[in-house]
Amino acid sequence: MYLSIVTLLLSWLWQLRSRFLQKQKNNADRFNLAILNLIQRIRQAKSLEEIDLLQEELFNIFKQVIVDLDEDRIDPESFQSFTFTWETAMRVAGDRERMLRESLGSFEF
């Protein structure tokens, strides 16, 4: 009888752990999807002001991810995945900003 109770308890604890880990992964996935959306918007940006606003959104997402990591809503492995996506978005923003600056520079007399 005790073995059955222990088995049920361990099974229940394993189930709770699995749900917790899935929730952490879902949180990280949500942030990665937001970053992918921002990358698309960055690539379509038509002004330096728009790039600045999108970079501000990127930093706000980064700040929230750090808070979620600190409060265990995201696991360290998911954070590593997120940082790759975030760094890619920052590179795309920098490239788009350079391209816009160059196109503005060609119109100066």
N, C-alpha and C positions, 0 to 999 in steps of 0.2 A: 504494500500500500504506500509506504513512504517513497519507494522508488517511482511509483506513478505520479505522486505529488511533485517530487523533484523534477521529473521529466516534464510535466506540464508547466511548472514554474520556469524551467530553463527555456522551454519552447516559447512561452509568453515573453520572456526577457529578450530572446533572440528576435522575435517579431517586433518588439518595441525598438530595438536597435536598428533593424532593417528599415523601419518607417522613418526613424530619425535620420539615417544616412540618405535615404531617398529624398527627404525634405531638403537636406543640405544640397544635394545634387540639383534638385529642381530650382532652388534659389540661385545657384551659380549659373544654371542654364538660362534663367530669366535675364540675368545681367549680361551674359554673352549675346543673347538675342538683341538686347537693347543696344549693345555696342555695334553689332552688325547693322542694325538699322541706322545708327549714327554714321557708320562708314559710308553707307549709301547716300545719306544726306550730305556728307562732306564732299563726296565726289561730284555732287550736283550743285554745290555752293557756287554762287556767282559773285560774291563780294568778300572782302577781308573781314567785314563786320560779321557776316554770317559764319565764317570760319571761327572767329573769336567766340561767338555764342555756342557753337557746336563743341568747341574745345572746353568751354565752361561746363557744358552738359557732361562731357567725358570725365572731367575732374570731379563733378558731383557724384557720378556713378562710382568712380574709384573710391571716393570718401565713404560712400555707403557700403561698398564691399569690404573695406577695412573694418568698419564698425561691425558688419555681419560676421566677419572672420573672428574678431575679438569676442563676439557674443556667441560663438559656435553655431551660427546659422549657416556658415559655409565651412567646409573642411579644407585643410591646407592643400590637398591635391586639386580641388576645384579652384582654389585661389591661384595656383600655378597656371592652370588652363586659362583662367580669366586674364591674368597678366599678359599672356601671349596675345590674346585678342585685343586687349587695351593698348599694348605697345604698337600693334599693327595699326590700330585706329589713329594713334598719335602720329605715326609715320605718314599715313595717308593724309592727315590734316596738314602736316608740314609740307608735303609734296604739293598739295592743292594750294596752300598759301603761297609757296614759291612760284607756282605757275600763274596765279592771279597777279602777284607782284610783277612778274616779268611781262605779262600782257598789259598791265597798267603802265609799266616803264616804256613800252614801245609806243605809247600814245602821247608821251610827254615831248614837248618841243623845246 
